[in-house]
Amino acid sequence: MATTPQALSEKIQTLLNTAQFARAAKAAKLAHKKFPNEAYFANIAGMALAQAGQDREAVSLFHKACRLQPKNEDFQNNLVQALVISAQHEKARDLIAKLQPKRASPYELQYLHALSLMQNNEGAAALDMVAKAISTNPKQAKSYNLCGMLLSDQGRDNEAIESYQISLDIAPDRPDTLSNLSLPLSRVGRGDEALSLLERAIEINPNHLNAQHRYAIQLNEAGRSTEAKQSFHAVLKIAPDHADTLFELSLLQSDKENTALVPLIKTNLLHTSKNTPDKALLNFALGAIYWQKKDFEKSAKALEIANAQEARSRPFDEVREARQMETILGLFPAAKQAEALSDAPTPIFVLGLPRSGTTLVEQIVTAHKDVTGFGELASA
């Protein structure tokens, strides 16, 4: 049994490297209890908890690591990032402002500030901040990856592709970037390239959740439903509680296949926090399965619960919606210029709920010789 700090460290690192985050977190917390003055164990326990999705508990451990080694910039950065991921943006930015004057290079804090702005739906400000980070240190792949994500969120797919490609020029084998790049490629009609990148990401890291999930979606969009189902099940092997995947499978599988899925969905419902998007998705999945079985009463009940949870977890935010509308309108000529630009394209928007026929409508409209389609805009 590992008892020395070095042996415990090696054990925890092995668990992290093999994506056994819950076990790594447990081992690191025990190690921290055994060696309470070792800042390393508090920090690595925080890292394991963050990877396991327990961000608020991770914040507490990063605080302990920083108290033990107050000048350790890596520990400070981990604390800021955990605050950002747990949506404690005001605290994160206050800490950034406190730490910034003490740093020889502001790069890492600029990057984390941009990440906070993005997580808080402040896309324009996030782009400005990531541009500062890139100016400070233009050789960091993760900055261009973040820039690509922001541009993709705004529907600026070609610019996003360029940013992701710069990131890959610096770090060619990052599954995160390969997976992220697949989305704008798919939206501009380069689906084969998107699939190839996802296959490469999965080859590098078979347990990369986002790559596996995105690959399943891409296969489904390409009409390869049998392979898509296999890939969605590969996601569930990594994360059995992945609500998006359970919902997608409920729409894709046969009645018999979905019957086998119901116990897993119900188990996850018992362990998922109330009023979260995941809780709503799981109930949507149940609603779809019961509808498939023609048990309309149970279907209606599940869908009613799902819609109520969705409404509570995504309350209307007038400021955010106004900001998003400004971003969308900014992609087109101003109304006062429209008359002068007689050759300017006129946008056509097809809006609707998932699985309601919007893709078919888009295909019919774009069949006209004077209309060009741009695929689905996930962030619209």
C-alpha positions as a Python dict, from the first residue, in 0.01 Angstrom:
ca = {
    (1, 'M'): (0, 0, 0),
    (2, 'A'): (129, 346, -96),
    (3, 'T'): (221, 536, 223),
    (4, 'T'): (500, 781, 139),
    (5, 'P'): (416, 1115, -24),
    (6, 'Q'): (600, 1012, -341),
    (7, 'A'): (420, 677, -367),
    (8, 'L'): (82, 839, -306),
    (9, 'S'): (159, 1106, -564),
    (10, 'E'): (243, 843, -826),
    (11, 'K'): (-77, 650, -750),
    (12, 'I'): (-296, 960, -780),
    (13, 'Q'): (-127, 1072, -1100),
    (14, 'T'): (-184, 727, -1254),
    (15, 'L'): (-554, 747, -1169),
    (16, 'L'): (-578, 1095, -1324),
    (17, 'N'): (-396, 983, -1639),
    (18, 'T'): (-643, 697, -1683),
    (19, 'A'): (-947, 925, -1634),
    (20, 'Q'): (-1043, 762, -1302),
    (21, 'F'): (-1124, 1101, -1155),
    (22, 'A'): (-1353, 992, -871),
    (23, 'R'): (-1095, 742, -742),
    (24, 'A'): (-818, 999, -787),
    (25, 'A'): (-1015, 1255, -588),
    (26, 'K'): (-1077, 1007, -306),
    (27, 'A'): (-711, 903, -293),
    (28, 'A'): (-592, 1266, -303),
    (29, 'K'): (-827, 1372, -22),
    (30, 'L'): (-703, 1083, 193),
    (31, 'A'): (-344, 1180, 114),
    (32, 'H'): (-417, 1541, 208),
    (33, 'K'): (-566, 1423, 537),
    (34, 'K'): (-256, 1211, 604),
    (35, 'F'): (-15, 1490, 506),
    (36, 'P'): (-209, 1812, 580),
    (37, 'N'): (95, 2037, 534),
    (38, 'E'): (168, 1908, 183),
    (39, 'A'): (18, 2169, -48),
    (40, 'Y'): (68, 1935, -344),
    (41, 'F'): (-202, 1694, -219),
    (42, 'A'): (-455, 1971, -162),
    (43, 'N'): (-389, 2096, -515),
    (44, 'I'): (-407, 1757, -685),
    (45, 'A'): (-721, 1668, -489),
    (46, 'G'): (-873, 1989, -623),
    (47, 'M'): (-769, 1896, -977),
    (48, 'A'): (-925, 1550, -946),
    (49, 'L'): (-1248, 1692, -805),
    (50, 'A'): (-1265, 1951, -1084),
    (51, 'Q'): (-1220, 1675, -1343),
    (52, 'A'): (-1496, 1478, -1170),
    (53, 'G'): (-1730, 1779, -1200),
    (54, 'Q'): (-1721, 1867, -828),
    (55, 'D'): (-1604, 2223, -887),
    (56, 'R'): (-1721, 2388, -565),
    (57, 'E'): (-1545, 2130, -349),
    (58, 'A'): (-1238, 2175, -570),
    (59, 'V'): (-1240, 2549, -489),
    (60, 'S'): (-1208, 2471, -118),
    (61, 'L'): (-904, 2249, -172),
    (62, 'F'): (-735, 2499, -403),
    (63, 'H'): (-784, 2762, -131),
    (64, 'K'): (-603, 2529, 112),
    (65, 'A'): (-318, 2476, -135),
    (66, 'C'): (-281, 2853, -183),
    (67, 'R'): (-275, 2912, 194),
    (68, 'L'): (4, 2655, 228),
    (69, 'Q'): (202, 2800, -64),
    (70, 'P'): (72, 3155, -118),
    (71, 'K'): (320, 3239, -396),
    (72, 'N'): (259, 2931, -611),
    (73, 'E'): (114, 3067, -937),
    (74, 'D'): (-4, 2725, -1059),
    (75, 'F'): (-215, 2682, -745),
    (76, 'Q'): (-351, 3035, -787),
    (77, 'N'): (-441, 2967, -1152),
    (78, 'N'): (-617, 2644, -1056),
    (79, 'L'): (-822, 2833, -796),
    (80, 'V'): (-925, 3100, -1047),
    (81, 'Q'): (-1020, 2836, -1304),
    (82, 'A'): (-1228, 2642, -1051),
    (83, 'L'): (-1411, 2963, -957),
    (84, 'V'): (-1483, 3025, -1326),
    (85, 'I'): (-1605, 2671, -1393),
    (86, 'S'): (-1830, 2682, -1087),
    (87, 'A'): (-1980, 3009, -1220),
    (88, 'Q'): (-1839, 3221, -936),
    (89, 'H'): (-1736, 3487, -1184),
    (90, 'E'): (-1732, 3789, -955),
    (91, 'K'): (-1499, 3611, -711),
    (92, 'A'): (-1281, 3492, -1000),
    (93, 'R'): (-1244, 3841, -1142),
    (94, 'D'): (-1177, 3996, -801),
    (95, 'L'): (-898, 3742, -751),
    (96, 'I'): (-760, 3809, -1100),
    (97, 'A'): (-749, 4183, -1023),
    (98, 'K'): (-568, 4111, -696),
    (99, 'L'): (-310, 3878, -853),
    (100, 'Q'): (-245, 4066, -1178),
    (101, 'P'): (-6, 4333, -1039),
    (102, 'K'): (210, 4061, -881),
    (103, 'R'): (265, 3867, -1202),
    (104, 'A'): (567, 3906, -1431),
    (105, 'S'): (344, 3801, -1722),
    (106, 'P'): (-30, 3870, -1724),
    (107, 'Y'): (-99, 3599, -1986),
    (108, 'E'): (-251, 3321, -1774),
    (109, 'L'): (-482, 3558, -1588),
    (110, 'Q'): (-588, 3724, -1914),
    (111, 'Y'): (-675, 3383, -2054),
    (112, 'L'): (-875, 3288, -1745),
    (113, 'H'): (-1050, 3627, -1752),
    (114, 'A'): (-1153, 3560, -2113),
    (115, 'L'): (-1278, 3216, -2009),
    (116, 'S'): (-1487, 3374, -1733),
    (117, 'L'): (-1638, 3625, -1975),
    (118, 'M'): (-1725, 3346, -2219),
    (119, 'Q'): (-1884, 3132, -1947),
    (120, 'N'): (-2090, 3435, -1844),
    (121, 'N'): (-2220, 3487, -2201),
    (122, 'E'): (-2017, 3805, -2255),
    (123, 'G'): (-1888, 3701, -2596),
    (124, 'A'): (-1770, 4037, -2730),
    (125, 'A'): (-1577, 4121, -2412),
    (126, 'A'): (-1432, 3768, -2407),
    (127, 'L'): (-1301, 3810, -2763),
    (128, 'D'): (-1135, 4138, -2665),
    (129, 'M'): (-971, 3974, -2363),
    (130, 'V'): (-850, 3666, -2551),
    (131, 'A'): (-701, 3900, -2814),
    (132, 'K'): (-501, 4062, -2531),
    (133, 'A'): (-387, 3719, -2413),
    (134, 'I'): (-275, 3630, -2767),
    (135, 'S'): (-90, 3960, -2794),
    (136, 'T'): (86, 3888, -2463),
    (137, 'N'): (184, 3534, -2563),
    (138, 'P'): (110, 3440, -2926),
    (139, 'K'): (252, 3088, -2889),
    (140, 'Q'): (-17, 2944, -2662),
    (141, 'A'): (-243, 2699, -2848),
    (142, 'K'): (-522, 2720, -2591),
    (143, 'S'): (-580, 3091, -2660),
    (144, 'Y'): (-654, 3027, -3027),
    (145, 'N'): (-876, 2735, -2927),
    (146, 'L'): (-1076, 2962, -2695),
    (147, 'C'): (-1093, 3228, -2966),
    (148, 'G'): (-1228, 2965, -3206),
    (149, 'M'): (-1497, 2868, -2958),
    (150, 'L'): (-1606, 3231, -2918),
    (151, 'L'): (-1615, 3291, -3292),
    (152, 'S'): (-1807, 2966, -3347),
    (153, 'D'): (-2062, 3070, -3083),
    (154, 'Q'): (-2121, 3388, -3284),
    (155, 'G'): (-2172, 3194, -3608),
    (156, 'R'): (-1843, 3321, -3754),
    (157, 'D'): (-1747, 2973, -3866),
    (158, 'N'): (-1477, 3051, -4122),
    (159, 'E'): (-1294, 3275, -3874),
    (160, 'A'): (-1335, 3004, -3608),
    (161, 'I'): (-1182, 2747, -3843),
    (162, 'E'): (-881, 2972, -3901),
    (163, 'S'): (-830, 3020, -3526),
    (164, 'Y'): (-857, 2648, -3453),
    (165, 'Q'): (-607, 2572, -3730),
    (166, 'I'): (-355, 2814, -3577),
    (167, 'S'): (-404, 2632, -3246),
    (168, 'L'): (-337, 2298, -3416),
    (169, 'D'): (-29, 2438, -3590),
    (170, 'I'): (112, 2502, -3242),
    (171, 'A'): (-19, 2181, -3078),
    (172, 'P'): (-129, 1931, -3347),
    (173, 'D'): (-248, 1653, -3119),
    (174, 'R'): (-491, 1824, -2883),
    (175, 'P'): (-821, 1630, -2882),
    (176, 'D'): (-1009, 1934, -2745),
    (177, 'T'): (-915, 2148, -3045),
    (178, 'L'): (-968, 1868, -3298),
    (179, 'S'): (-1314, 1808, -3156),
    (180, 'N'): (-1401, 2178, -3143),
    (181, 'L'): (-1288, 2234, -3502),
    (182, 'S'): (-1522, 1960, -3625),
    (183, 'L'): (-1830, 2170, -3542),
    (184, 'P'): (-1771, 2475, -3768),
    (185, 'L'): (-1637, 2244, -4039),
    (186, 'S'): (-1962, 2053, -4029),
    (187, 'R'): (-2166, 2373, -4042),
    (188, 'V'): (-1989, 2495, -4356),
    (189, 'G'): (-2051, 2165, -4534),
    (190, 'R'): (-1714, 1998, -4470),
    (191, 'G'): (-1856, 1698, -4290),
    (192, 'D'): (-1599, 1446, -4414),
    (193, 'E'): (-1316, 1659, -4275),
    (194, 'A'): (-1504, 1691, -3947),
    (195, 'L'): (-1538, 1313, -3918),
    (196, 'S'): (-1169, 1266, -3996),
    (197, 'L'): (-1066, 1510, -3721),
    (198, 'L'): (-1293, 1342, -3469),
    (199, 'E'): (-1150, 1001, -3554),
    (200, 'R'): (-803, 1144, -3500),
    (201, 'A'): (-906, 1292, -3163),
    (202, 'I'): (-1050, 957, -3051),
    (203, 'E'): (-738, 776, -3167),
    (204, 'I'): (-529, 1009, -2949),
    (205, 'N'): (-763, 974, -2651),
    (206, 'P'): (-1038, 708, -2675),
    (207, 'N'): (-1189, 839, -2350),
    (208, 'H'): (-1226, 1197, -2472),
    (209, 'L'): (-1592, 1257, -2394),
    (210, 'N'): (-1655, 1556, -2620),
    (211, 'A'): (-1485, 1392, -2920),
    (212, 'Q'): (-1682, 1068, -2879),
    (213, 'H'): (-2010, 1256, -2839),
    (214, 'R'): (-1944, 1488, -3130),
    (215, 'Y'): (-1842, 1188, -3345),
    (216, 'A'): (-2173, 1015, -3272),
    (217, 'I'): (-2366, 1329, -3366),
    (218, 'Q'): (-2164, 1371, -3686),
    (219, 'L'): (-2229, 1010, -3788),
    (220, 'N'): (-2600, 1056, -3724),
    (221, 'E'): (-2607, 1375, -3932),
    (222, 'A'): (-2433, 1184, -4211),
    (223, 'G'): (-2712, 926, -4208),
    (224, 'R'): (-2493, 652, -4057),
    (225, 'S'): (-2738, 574, -3779),
    (226, 'T'): (-2611, 225, -3691),
    (227, 'E'): (-2257, 356, -3637),
    (228, 'A'): (-2398, 658, -3454),
    (229, 'K'): (-2577, 433, -3205),
    (230, 'Q'): (-2255, 241, -3144),
    (231, 'S'): (-2069, 567, -3082),
    (232, 'F'): (-2337, 699, -2846),
    (233, 'H'): (-2303, 378, -2646),
    (234, 'A'): (-1925, 434, -2641),
    (235, 'V'): (-2000, 769, -2475),
    (236, 'L'): (-2211, 595, -2210),
    (237, 'K'): (-1922, 362, -2130),
    (238, 'I'): (-1718, 670, -2044),
    (239, 'A'): (-2001, 863, -1876),
    (240, 'P'): (-2315, 656, -1802),
    (241, 'D'): (-2489, 974, -1680),
    (242, 'H'): (-2440, 1168, -2005),
    (243, 'A'): (-2789, 1313, -2045),
    (244, 'D'): (-2740, 1446, -2398),
    (245, 'T'): (-2643, 1101, -2520),
    (246, 'L'): (-2934, 929, -2346),
    (247, 'F'): (-3169, 1180, -2509),
    (248, 'E'): (-3016, 1131, -2855),
    (249, 'L'): (-3041, 753, -2822),
    (250, 'S'): (-3405, 775, -2717),
    (251, 'L'): (-3478, 939, -3053),
    (252, 'L'): (-3259, 707, -3256),
    (253, 'Q'): (-3317, 359, -3120),
    (254, 'S'): (-3589, 99, -3172),
    (255, 'D'): (-3858, 29, -2913),
    (256, 'K'): (-3672, -283, -2795),
    (257, 'E'): (-3340, -98, -2766),
    (258, 'N'): (-3503, 187, -2575),
    (259, 'T'): (-3667, -53, -2330),
    (260, 'A'): (-3318, -152, -2218),
    (261, 'L'): (-3228, 216, -2180),
    (262, 'V'): (-3512, 307, -1940),
    (263, 'P'): (-3352, 171, -1617),
    (264, 'L'): (-3035, 374, -1677),
    (265, 'I'): (-3237, 690, -1741),
    (266, 'K'): (-3440, 636, -1423),
    (267, 'T'): (-3125, 571, -1218),
    (268, 'N'): (-2970, 893, -1346),
    (269, 'L'): (-3287, 1085, -1267),
    (270, 'L'): (-3251, 980, -903),
    (271, 'H'): (-2894, 1113, -885),
    (272, 'T'): (-2927, 1432, -1093),
    (273, 'S'): (-2978, 1769, -925),
    (274, 'K'): (-3317, 1934, -959),
    (275, 'N'): (-3379, 2216, -1204),
    (276, 'T'): (-3079, 2138, -1422),
    (277, 'P'): (-3063, 2096, -1801),
    (278, 'D'): (-2960, 1732, -1749),
    (279, 'K'): (-3271, 1659, -1543),
    (280, 'A'): (-3487, 1805, -1820),
    (281, 'L'): (-3307, 1607, -2092),
    (282, 'L'): (-3354, 1280, -1904),
    (283, 'N'): (-3726, 1345, -1875),
    (284, 'F'): (-3742, 1440, -2243),
    (285, 'A'): (-3577, 1105, -2317),
    (286, 'L'): (-3837, 921, -2109),
    (287, 'G'): (-4113, 1115, -2281),
    (288, 'A'): (-3982, 1014, -2624),
    (289, 'I'): (-3955, 647, -2525),
    (290, 'Y'): (-4306, 633, -2376),
    (291, 'W'): (-4441, 805, -2687),
    (292, 'Q'): (-4270, 541, -2900),
    (293, 'K'): (-4443, 275, -2689),
    (294, 'K'): (-4775, 459, -2738),
    (295, 'D'): (-4806, 509, -2363),
    (296, 'F'): (-4920, 866, -2415),
    (297, 'E'): (-5020, 928, -2055),
    (298, 'K'): (-4671, 852, -1919),
    (299, 'S'): (-4518, 1040, -2212),
    (300, 'A'): (-4723, 1351, -2141),
    (301, 'K'): (-4630, 1340, -1772),
    (302, 'A'): (-4256, 1306, -1845),
    (303, 'L'): (-4267, 1586, -2104),
    (304, 'E'): (-4462, 1814, -1868),
    (305, 'I'): (-4195, 1764, -1600),
    (306, 'A'): (-3917, 1818, -1855),
    (307, 'N'): (-4066, 2142, -1986),
    (308, 'A'): (-4115, 2277, -1632),
    (309, 'Q'): (-3754, 2190, -1542),
    (310, 'E'): (-3626, 2345, -1864),
    (311, 'A'): (-3813, 2668, -1790),
    (312, 'R'): (-3672, 2684, -1435),
    (313, 'S'): (-3314, 2603, -1538),
    (314, 'R'): (-3313, 2850, -1827),
    (315, 'P'): (-3499, 3159, -1705),
    (316, 'F'): (-3546, 3440, -1951),
    (317, 'D'): (-3256, 3685, -1929),
    (318, 'E'): (-3350, 4006, -2110),
    (319, 'V'): (-2996, 4151, -2101),
    (320, 'R'): (-2840, 3832, -2239),
    (321, 'E'): (-3104, 3796, -2511),
    (322, 'A'): (-3060, 4160, -2615),
    (323, 'R'): (-2684, 4108, -2631),
    (324, 'Q'): (-2727, 3798, -2844),
    (325, 'M'): (-2967, 3980, -3079),
    (326, 'E'): (-2713, 4261, -3121),
    (327, 'T'): (-2447, 4003, -3212),
    (328, 'I'): (-2674, 3839, -3471),
    (329, 'L'): (-2780, 4172, -3625),
    (330, 'G'): (-2416, 4278, -3637),
    (331, 'L'): (-2351, 4003, -3891),
    (332, 'F'): (-2577, 4179, -4145),
    (333, 'P'): (-2578, 4526, -4305),
    (334, 'A'): (-2743, 4793, -4093),
    (335, 'A'): (-3103, 4867, -4190),
    (336, 'K'): (-3014, 5221, -4295),
    (337, 'Q'): (-2757, 5081, -4541),
    (338, 'A'): (-2980, 4812, -4686),
    (339, 'E'): (-3131, 5027, -4961),
    (340, 'A'): (-2786, 5137, -5079),
    (341, 'L'): (-2666, 4777, -5094),
    (342, 'S'): (-2897, 4649, -5363),
    (343, 'D'): (-2686, 4337, -5414),
    (344, 'A'): (-2662, 4252, -5043),
    (345, 'P'): (-2794, 3905, -4956),
    (346, 'T'): (-3124, 3880, -4773),
    (347, 'P'): (-3110, 3637, -4482),
    (348, 'I'): (-3381, 3373, -4443),
    (349, 'F'): (-3419, 3218, -4096),
    (350, 'V'): (-3582, 2881, -4040),
    (351, 'L'): (-3667, 2843, -3671),
    (352, 'G'): (-3829, 2557, -3486),
    (353, 'L'): (-3805, 2297, -3214),
    (354, 'P'): (-3570, 1997, -3254),
    (355, 'R'): (-3708, 1719, -3477),
    (356, 'S'): (-3985, 1945, -3608),
    (357, 'G'): (-3879, 1948, -3975),
    (358, 'T'): (-3654, 2257, -3989),
    (359, 'T'): (-3378, 2066, -4171),
    (360, 'L'): (-3624, 1953, -4440),
    (361, 'V'): (-3753, 2309, -4482),
    (362, 'E'): (-3394, 2437, -4516),
    (363, 'Q'): (-3320, 2174, -4782),
    (364, 'I'): (-3634, 2261, -4978),
    (365, 'V'): (-3564, 2636, -4966),
    (366, 'T'): (-3197, 2601, -5060),
    (367, 'A'): (-3292, 2388, -5361),
    (368, 'H'): (-3379, 2719, -5530),
    (369, 'K'): (-3098, 2844, -5756),
    (370, 'D'): (-3089, 3186, -5587),
    (371, 'V'): (-3062, 3055, -5230),
    (372, 'T'): (-2751, 2929, -5052),
    (373, 'G'): (-2779, 2731, -4730),
    (374, 'F'): (-2536, 2752, -4439),
    (375, 'G'): (-2654, 2451, -4240),
    (376, 'E'): (-2780, 2462, -3884),
    (377, 'L'): (-2665, 2733, -3643),
    (378, 'A'): (-2655, 2567, -3304),
    (379, 'S'): (-2621, 2899, -3121),
    (380, 'A'): (-2894, 3086, -3307),
}
